Amino acid sequence: MKTDSALKKFLFVTDDWIGETHSVSRKVNQFIRDPENPLIQATPPHEHHLMAYGTVIQDKGLFRAWYQILNRDTRGVPAEFTTCVGYAESKDGVVWSKPALDINPYNQQNTNIVLTGNKTAALFAPTVVLNSSNRKIPSRYAMLFYDGMTVEDFGLLGSPFPMEPLVRGWTPTPGSGLFLAYSDDGTHWTKTRQPMIGGPNDSSAMMQLPNGSLLACFKTSVEADRHFRIIGASLSADGKSWTEPKVLLKPDHDDPLGTELYTLSAFNYFGNLLGFLTIYHNSRSDKSVSVQLARAENPDDPLGTWVRACGRHLMLAPTYGDGWDGGRVYPSSNPIFLNVDGQDRIYLYYSGANTRHDDRRYLESSIGRCYLPLDEFCGLEAGLLPGRVVTQPIKATTTTLRIHRRGANGEMSVEARLRSGEVVASTQATGEQSLSLKLPAAAVGRDITLAFRYRQCTLYSFWFDGAPVRTGDSYRGRRQKRTTNKSPARRSPANRRPGSRA
């Protein structure tokens, strides 16, 4: 399923397309955990802890996973194996195997380790891109990860970046930063000798944009007195030259005290640029890690403005219990889109830890997955009383408009209106009937508003079938004042993290 195609979906993860609402409320859906979790577990002696600071992709009929191996709290482990990259593969995404490769033997035994560190810093957060279109990138696979230069290379070449200052929470390493590695088969890798991006950025994720460029998003800090985690990003057309890092997202006054931002796993989604944002609840009474959603206001400008989506509700949270993912959850670098039992779904692989951040005494961590139905991050829900949603003016690009909603006992009608107020098309449906609207050819290329009236169902998305992705004002969304009798952004107790503010 291609999600970077010309199809442009209008989602309700932010309020950009909303002009007016009445008697509806924002409904945020949390990811549903796979009952088979955890799917990938540590295999001693060369694996003690696993993290989905990594990537899972579908490639040539296989699911392929690259993930973080953590052995740094284990005595007797050679320096290059304290943090390294493991590899696993699967036919169905549920049952995984770890091939015994002769690339990095451990105790004279073949392993699934495909990359080891340079013994100077912790190799961390390996994320892989399957290069589909950029001939400037020299291989089929590219990996971004944090590490330090080898002692020999640092003495010979030096670091291209000044060493960041020592502050509370961050101890800098000479020659450290984000490196790239390249591979033609995904298992044999060649590393760059110097970092491509400098800074306190040991947690990162990389994606490939529709134009072939690489976007790296990473944890960084700009505070002078301590390491306060925020999200930075850099862009490259060839993997060699990267733009000056820019801050994308920072916690603000709408976040609970102690909130910090760990990683942003950005991904293309039907003409949108979305990202899974890892939230660190860094207060003495919490220390858990969870996941929210973020969105770029303009998908053609990935270093532009990003906003927090879905009312900052948690999309994936720890179970806050004794389970394998009871203390922390970390998303992989990208989702996978599958059709399972006739339903299109968004699958996200993630790592879970049974302890909170900073607690390594009884740490156990593994990798599992979770899913949502396609488009159903969050929507606008109406109850027994009829609700109404009127959109901002949007340019019609084809004659067919499709609507995605959910509600077995619901009913919905929709009208398309020109700026003059003239209704040019209307339709309605009940239950789980598919809902589409046929516009007259004369409406194509003109601004229309859509008026939805419905009850006992949730509106998630709409799109013009076969529409090209455009970057005009009508596609970017307009921040006009919204008229509403009931705010769709109200937090509900069911979606609020325990202990957070309303």
C-alpha positions as CSV (number, residue, x, y, z in Angstrom):
1,M,0.0,0.0,0.0
2,K,1.7,3.3,-1.1
3,T,1.1,6.2,1.2
4,D,3.2,8.7,-0.6
5,S,1.1,8.6,-3.7
6,A,-0.8,11.4,-5.3
7,L,-3.8,10.7,-3.2
8,K,-4.4,13.5,-0.6
9,K,-6.3,12.6,2.5
10,F,-7.9,15.2,4.7
11,L,-7.5,14.0,8.3
12,F,-8.9,15.4,11.6
13,V,-5.7,15.0,13.6
14,T,-5.6,18.8,13.7
15,D,-8.2,21.4,13.2
16,D,-6.9,22.8,9.9
17,W,-9.8,21.7,7.8
18,I,-12.5,22.5,10.4
19,G,-14.6,25.6,9.8
20,E,-17.5,25.0,12.2
21,T,-18.7,22.2,14.6
22,H,-21.7,21.5,16.6
23,S,-22.4,18.7,19.1
24,V,-19.3,16.7,18.2
25,S,-16.2,15.8,20.2
26,R,-12.7,14.7,19.3
27,K,-12.3,10.9,19.7
28,V,-8.7,9.7,19.9
29,N,-7.9,6.1,19.4
30,Q,-5.0,4.3,21.1
31,F,-3.1,1.6,19.2
32,I,-4.3,-1.9,19.8
33,R,-1.6,-4.3,21.0
34,D,-1.0,-7.6,19.1
35,P,-2.1,-10.5,21.3
36,E,1.1,-12.4,20.4
37,N,3.3,-9.7,22.0
38,P,6.2,-9.6,22.6
39,L,7.3,-10.8,19.2
40,I,11.1,-10.4,19.3
41,Q,12.9,-11.1,22.6
42,A,16.6,-11.1,23.6
43,T,18.7,-14.2,22.9
44,P,21.7,-14.4,25.3
45,P,24.6,-14.4,25.4
46,H,25.0,-11.7,22.7
47,E,21.6,-10.1,23.4
48,H,20.5,-9.0,26.8
49,H,18.1,-6.1,26.1
50,L,16.3,-5.1,22.8
51,M,14.9,-1.8,21.7
52,A,12.9,-0.9,18.6
53,Y,15.1,2.1,18.2
54,G,15.2,0.7,14.7
55,T,13.2,-0.1,11.6
56,V,10.9,-2.8,10.3
57,I,10.1,-2.9,6.6
58,Q,8.6,-5.2,4.0
59,D,11.1,-6.1,1.3
60,K,11.0,-8.8,-1.3
61,G,8.4,-10.9,0.5
62,L,9.9,-10.6,3.9
63,F,9.5,-8.5,7.0
64,R,13.0,-7.3,7.9
65,A,13.9,-5.7,11.2
66,W,17.0,-3.8,12.4
67,Y,17.0,-3.1,16.1
68,Q,19.1,-1.9,19.0
69,I,20.9,-4.4,21.2
70,L,21.8,-3.1,24.7
71,N,24.4,-5.0,26.7
72,R,26.2,-2.1,28.3
73,D,25.1,-3.0,31.9
74,T,26.4,-6.6,31.5
75,R,29.9,-7.4,32.8
76,G,32.4,-9.1,30.6
77,V,30.9,-7.9,27.3
78,P,33.5,-6.7,24.8
79,A,33.3,-2.9,24.1
80,E,32.1,-3.2,20.5
81,F,29.2,-5.5,21.6
82,T,27.8,-3.3,24.4
83,T,25.6,-1.5,22.0
84,C,25.2,-2.9,18.5
85,V,22.6,-3.6,15.7
86,G,20.6,-6.9,15.6
87,Y,18.8,-8.2,12.5
88,A,15.7,-10.4,12.3
89,E,13.3,-11.5,9.5
90,S,9.8,-12.9,9.3
91,K,7.4,-14.2,6.7
92,D,4.3,-12.9,8.4
93,G,5.5,-10.1,10.8
94,V,4.6,-12.2,13.9
95,V,7.0,-15.2,14.0
96,W,10.6,-13.9,13.7
97,S,13.9,-15.7,13.2
98,K,17.5,-14.4,13.7
99,P,19.8,-15.7,11.0
100,A,23.3,-16.8,12.2
101,L,25.6,-14.7,10.1
102,D,29.4,-14.8,10.1
103,I,29.6,-11.0,10.0
104,N,30.2,-10.3,13.7
105,P,30.8,-13.6,15.7
106,Y,30.5,-13.5,19.5
107,N,32.4,-16.0,21.5
108,Q,33.4,-17.7,18.2
109,Q,29.7,-18.2,17.4
110,N,27.9,-16.7,14.4
111,T,25.2,-14.1,15.4
112,N,22.5,-11.9,13.9
113,I,24.6,-8.8,14.7
114,V,25.1,-6.8,11.5
115,L,26.9,-3.7,12.9
116,T,29.0,-3.0,16.0
117,G,30.2,0.2,17.6
118,N,33.5,2.0,17.4
119,K,34.3,1.5,21.1
120,T,34.3,5.2,21.8
121,A,30.6,6.0,22.3
122,A,27.4,4.0,22.5
123,L,26.1,3.0,19.0
124,F,22.5,4.0,19.4
125,A,19.2,4.2,17.5
126,P,19.9,2.5,14.2
127,T,17.2,3.3,11.6
128,V,17.2,2.0,8.1
129,V,15.8,3.5,4.8
130,L,15.1,1.3,1.8
131,N,16.2,3.6,-1.0
132,S,13.6,3.5,-3.7
133,S,14.3,6.5,-5.9
134,N,17.5,8.5,-5.1
135,R,20.4,7.6,-7.3
136,K,22.6,10.0,-5.3
137,I,22.5,7.5,-2.4
138,P,25.1,4.9,-3.3
139,S,23.2,1.7,-2.1
140,R,19.8,0.1,-1.7
141,Y,19.8,0.6,2.1
142,A,21.0,3.5,4.2
143,M,21.3,3.4,8.0
144,L,21.4,6.4,10.4
145,F,22.8,5.9,13.9
146,Y,24.7,7.6,16.8
147,D,28.3,6.6,17.5
148,G,31.7,8.0,18.0
149,M,34.7,8.0,15.6
150,T,37.3,5.4,16.1
151,V,40.4,6.5,18.0
152,E,42.4,6.1,14.8
153,D,40.0,8.1,12.6
154,F,39.7,10.8,15.2
155,G,43.5,11.2,15.4
156,L,43.8,11.2,11.6
157,L,40.8,13.1,10.4
158,G,39.4,15.0,13.4
159,S,35.7,15.7,13.9
160,P,33.9,18.0,11.5
161,F,31.9,19.4,14.5
162,P,33.0,21.0,17.7
163,M,32.4,19.0,20.9
164,E,29.3,20.0,22.7
165,P,29.6,21.3,26.2
166,L,29.4,19.2,29.3
167,V,26.1,19.8,31.1
168,R,24.0,18.0,33.6
169,G,22.5,15.0,31.9
170,W,24.9,14.9,28.9
171,T,28.6,13.8,28.8
172,P,30.0,14.6,25.3
173,T,32.4,12.2,23.5
174,P,35.0,13.6,21.0
175,G,34.1,12.8,17.4
176,S,30.5,11.7,18.2
177,G,27.3,12.4,16.3
178,L,25.0,10.8,13.7
179,F,26.8,8.5,11.2
180,L,25.5,6.8,8.0
181,A,26.2,3.3,6.9
182,Y,25.4,1.8,3.5
183,S,24.5,-1.7,2.3
184,D,23.3,-3.5,-0.8
185,D,21.8,-6.5,1.0
186,G,20.8,-5.1,4.5
187,T,23.3,-7.2,6.4
188,H,26.8,-6.2,5.2
189,W,27.3,-2.5,6.1
190,T,30.0,0.1,5.4
191,K,30.1,3.0,7.8
192,T,31.2,6.6,7.2
193,R,34.3,7.5,9.1
194,Q,33.0,10.8,10.4
195,P,29.6,11.9,11.7
196,M,27.3,13.6,9.2
197,I,25.4,15.6,11.9
198,G,26.9,16.8,15.2
199,G,25.3,17.5,18.6
200,P,23.8,15.7,21.6
201,N,21.7,13.6,19.3
202,D,21.9,9.9,20.5
203,S,18.2,9.2,19.7
204,S,17.2,9.6,16.1
205,A,15.1,8.4,13.2
206,M,15.5,8.8,9.4
207,M,12.9,8.6,6.6
208,Q,12.9,9.1,2.8
209,L,10.7,11.9,1.5
210,P,8.7,11.4,-1.8
211,N,11.4,13.4,-3.7
212,G,14.1,11.0,-2.5
213,S,15.7,13.3,0.0
214,L,16.5,12.1,3.5
215,L,15.0,13.6,6.6
216,A,16.7,13.0,9.9
217,C,14.9,13.8,13.1
218,F,16.7,13.6,16.4
219,K,16.8,14.4,20.1
220,T,18.8,17.5,20.8
221,S,19.2,20.2,23.5
222,V,19.8,23.9,23.4
223,E,19.7,24.8,27.1
224,A,22.9,26.0,28.7
225,D,22.4,24.5,32.2
226,R,21.2,20.9,31.5
227,H,20.3,18.4,28.8
228,F,16.7,19.2,28.1
229,R,15.3,16.9,25.3
230,I,13.7,18.6,22.3
231,I,13.4,17.6,18.6
232,G,15.7,18.8,15.9
233,A,16.0,17.9,12.2
234,S,18.2,18.1,9.2
235,L,17.7,17.4,5.5
236,S,20.0,15.9,2.8
237,A,19.6,15.3,-0.9
238,D,22.4,12.7,-1.1
239,G,23.3,11.6,2.5
240,K,26.6,13.5,2.4
241,S,25.6,17.1,2.8
242,W,23.1,18.0,5.5
243,T,21.4,21.2,6.3
244,E,22.1,23.0,9.6
245,P,20.0,21.3,12.3
246,K,16.8,23.1,13.1
247,V,14.5,22.8,16.1
248,L,11.2,21.3,15.1
249,L,9.3,20.7,18.4
250,K,9.7,21.7,22.0
251,P,7.6,21.1,25.1
252,D,5.5,24.2,26.0
253,H,3.0,25.5,28.7
254,D,0.3,23.0,27.5
255,D,2.5,20.1,28.6
256,P,2.6,18.8,32.2
257,L,5.8,19.8,34.1
258,G,8.7,17.5,33.3
259,T,7.7,16.8,29.7
260,E,10.6,16.2,27.3
261,L,10.7,15.0,23.7
262,Y,12.8,12.0,22.8
263,T,12.4,11.1,19.1
264,L,10.2,11.9,16.1
265,S,9.6,9.0,13.7
266,A,8.3,10.9,10.7
267,F,6.5,9.2,7.8
268,N,4.5,9.9,4.6
269,Y,0.8,9.4,4.9
270,F,-1.4,10.1,1.8
271,G,-0.1,13.6,1.1
272,N,0.5,14.3,4.8
273,L,3.8,14.3,6.7
274,L,3.1,12.8,10.2
275,G,5.3,11.6,13.0
276,F,5.2,9.4,16.1
277,L,6.5,11.7,18.9
278,T,8.1,9.9,21.8
279,I,7.3,11.7,25.1
280,Y,9.4,11.4,28.2
281,H,7.4,12.2,31.4
282,N,10.5,13.3,33.3
283,S,9.0,14.0,36.8
284,R,10.0,12.3,40.0
285,S,6.7,10.6,40.3
286,D,6.5,9.3,36.7
287,K,9.5,8.7,34.5
288,S,7.4,6.8,31.9
289,V,7.8,7.1,28.1
290,S,4.8,7.1,25.7
291,V,3.9,8.1,22.2
292,Q,1.9,11.0,20.7
293,L,1.3,12.1,17.1
294,A,2.6,15.2,15.3
295,R,2.0,16.7,11.9
296,A,3.9,19.0,9.6
297,E,1.7,21.9,8.5
298,N,3.2,21.8,5.0
299,P,4.3,18.3,3.9
300,D,6.5,20.0,1.2
301,D,8.5,21.8,3.9
302,P,9.6,19.1,6.4
303,L,11.8,21.6,8.3
304,G,8.9,24.0,8.6
305,T,6.3,24.2,11.3
306,W,5.3,21.0,13.1
307,V,2.3,20.9,15.5
308,R,1.2,18.4,18.1
309,A,-1.8,16.4,16.8
310,C,-4.9,14.6,18.3
311,G,-5.1,17.1,21.2
312,R,-1.8,15.7,22.6
313,H,-3.6,12.5,23.7
314,L,-1.4,9.4,23.9
315,M,-1.5,7.1,20.9
316,L,0.5,4.4,22.6
317,A,1.1,4.3,26.4
318,P,2.8,1.8,28.8
319,T,0.4,-0.5,30.5
320,Y,1.6,1.0,33.8
321,G,1.8,-2.5,35.3
322,D,4.1,-5.4,35.7
323,G,4.0,-6.5,32.0
324,W,6.8,-6.4,29.5
325,D,5.8,-2.9,28.3
326,G,4.6,-1.6,31.7
327,G,7.1,1.2,32.1
328,R,8.1,2.6,28.7
329,V,7.2,2.3,25.0
330,Y,9.4,3.5,22.1
331,P,8.1,3.5,18.4
332,S,10.2,2.2,15.5
333,S,11.2,4.6,12.8
334,N,8.2,3.9,10.6
335,P,4.8,2.3,10.4
336,I,3.8,-0.6,8.0
337,F,0.5,-0.6,6.1
338,L,-1.2,-4.0,5.7
339,N,-4.5,-5.5,4.8
340,V,-5.5,-8.0,7.5
341,D,-8.8,-9.9,7.3
342,G,-10.1,-7.4,4.7
343,Q,-9.3,-4.3,6.9
344,D,-6.5,-1.8,6.0
345,R,-4.4,-1.2,9.0
346,I,-1.5,0.8,10.3
347,Y,1.0,-1.4,12.1
348,L,3.7,0.1,14.4
349,Y,6.5,-2.0,15.8
350,Y,7.7,-0.8,19.2
351,S,9.9,-1.7,22.1
352,G,8.6,-2.0,25.6
353,A,10.4,-2.0,28.9
354,N,9.1,-3.2,32.2
355,T,10.8,-0.4,34.2
356,R,10.6,3.4,34.0
357,H,13.4,5.6,32.6
358,D,16.6,5.6,34.7
359,D,15.7,2.3,36.4
360,R,18.0,-0.5,35.1
361,R,17.9,-2.8,38.2
362,Y,15.4,-5.3,36.9
363,L,15.2,-4.1,33.3
364,E,13.7,-6.4,30.6
365,S,12.9,-5.1,27.2
366,S,11.5,-6.7,24.0
367,I,9.8,-5.8,20.7
368,G,6.1,-6.1,19.9
369,R,3.6,-4.4,17.5
370,C,0.3,-2.7,17.6
371,Y,-2.2,-1.4,15.0
372,L,-5.0,1.0,14.1
373,P,-7.5,0.8,11.3
374,L,-6.4,3.1,8.4
375,D,-7.0,6.8,9.0
376,E,-8.4,6.2,12.5
377,F,-5.8,8.2,14.6
378,C,-8.6,10.4,15.7
379,G,-11.9,11.8,14.4
380,L,-15.0,13.8,15.3
381,E,-17.7,11.8,17.1
382,A,-21.4,12.5,17.3
383,G,-23.7,10.7,19.8
384,L,-27.4,10.2,19.9
385,L,-28.1,13.9,19.2
386,P,-27.2,15.0,15.6
387,G,-23.8,16.6,15.2
388,R,-22.5,18.9,12.5
389,V,-19.1,19.6,10.9
390,V,-18.6,22.2,8.2
391,T,-15.1,22.3,6.6
392,Q,-13.0,25.2,5.5
393,P,-13.2,26.0,1.7
394,I,-11.3,23.2,-0.1
395,K,-10.5,23.1,-3.8
396,A,-12.3,20.2,-5.5
397,T,-9.8,18.3,-7.7
398,T,-12.0,15.4,-9.1
399,T,-15.7,14.7,-9.3
400,T,-15.5,11.9,-6.7
401,L,-15.3,12.5,-2.9
402,R,-14.9,9.6,-0.6
403,I,-15.6,9.7,3.2
404,H,-14.4,7.4,5.9
405,R,-16.5,7.0,9.0
406,R,-17.1,4.4,11.7
407,G,-20.4,3.5,13.4
408,A,-22.5,0.4,12.9
409,N,-25.7,2.2,14.0
410,G,-24.9,5.6,12.7
411,E,-26.2,7.7,9.9
412,M,-24.6,10.5,7.9
413,S,-25.4,13.0,5.2
414,V,-23.0,15.4,3.4
415,E,-23.5,18.4,1.2
416,A,-21.0,20.1,-1.1
417,R,-21.5,23.9,-1.3
418,L,-19.9,26.6,-3.5
419,R,-18.8,29.8,-1.9
420,S,-22.1,31.3,-2.9
421,G,-23.9,28.8,-0.7
422,E,-25.3,26.8,-3.6
423,V,-25.5,23.1,-2.9
424,V,-24.0,21.3,-5.9
425,A,-24.1,17.7,-4.6
426,S,-25.5,15.7,-1.6
427,T,-25.7,12.1,-0.4
428,Q,-26.4,10.1,2.7
429,A,-25.8,6.6,4.1
430,T,-26.6,4.5,7.2
431,G,-24.7,1.9,9.1
432,E,-21.4,0.7,7.6
433,Q,-22.4,1.6,4.0
434,S,-19.6,3.2,2.0
435,L,-20.2,6.9,1.5
436,S,-19.1,8.8,-1.5
437,L,-20.2,12.1,-3.1
438,K,-20.5,12.7,-6.9
439,L,-19.7,16.3,-7.8
440,P,-20.6,18.0,-11.1
441,A,-17.7,18.5,-13.5
442,A,-18.2,22.3,-13.2
443,A,-17.2,22.1,-9.5
444,V,-13.7,20.7,-10.2
445,G,-11.1,23.4,-9.7
446,R,-13.5,25.5,-7.5
447,D,-13.5,26.0,-3.7
448,I,-16.2,24.0,-2.0
449,T,-17.2,23.5,1.7
450,L,-18.5,20.2,2.9
451,A,-21.3,20.1,5.5
452,F,-21.5,16.8,7.4
453,R,-24.6,16.0,9.5
454,Y,-24.5,12.7,11.4
455,R,-25.3,10.8,14.6
456,Q,-23.9,7.7,16.4
457,C,-20.7,7.6,14.3
458,T,-17.2,9.1,14.0
459,L,-15.9,11.1,11.0
460,Y,-12.2,10.3,10.3
461,S,-11.2,11.4,6.8
462,F,-12.3,12.4,3.3
463,W,-10.5,12.6,0.0
464,F,-10.9,13.3,-3.7
465,D,-10.4,10.0,-5.4
466,G,-7.3,10.1,-7.5
467,A,-6.5,13.7,-6.6
468,P,-3.0,15.0,-7.1
469,V,-1.1,16.3,-4.1
470,R,-1.1,20.1,-4.2
471,T,0.6,22.8,-2.1
472,G,-1.7,25.7,-2.7
473,D,-3.4,27.5,0.2
474,S,-6.5,25.4,0.0
475,Y,-4.4,22.3,0.7
476,R,-2.2,23.7,3.5
477,G,-5.2,24.4,5.7
478,R,-6.1,27.9,7.0
479,R,-6.1,28.8,10.6
480,Q,-9.3,30.7,10.8
481,K,-11.4,31.2,13.9
482,R,-13.5,28.1,14.5
483,T,-17.2,28.5,15.6
484,T,-18.2,25.7,17.9
485,N,-20.8,25.0,20.6
486,K,-18.8,22.0,21.9
487,S,-15.0,21.9,21.5
488,P,-13.7,18.9,19.6
489,A,-10.4,19.3,21.4
490,R,-11.7,18.5,24.9
491,R,-9.6,15.8,26.7
492,S,-11.6,12.8,27.8
493,P,-10.7,10.8,30.8
494,A,-10.4,7.6,28.8
495,N,-7.6,9.1,26.7
496,R,-5.8,11.1,29.4
497,R,-2.6,9.8,30.8
498,P,-2.9,9.0,34.5
499,G,-1.8,12.1,36.5
500,S,-1.8,14.5,33.6
501,R,-3.7,17.8,33.7
502,A,-7.1,18.1,32.0
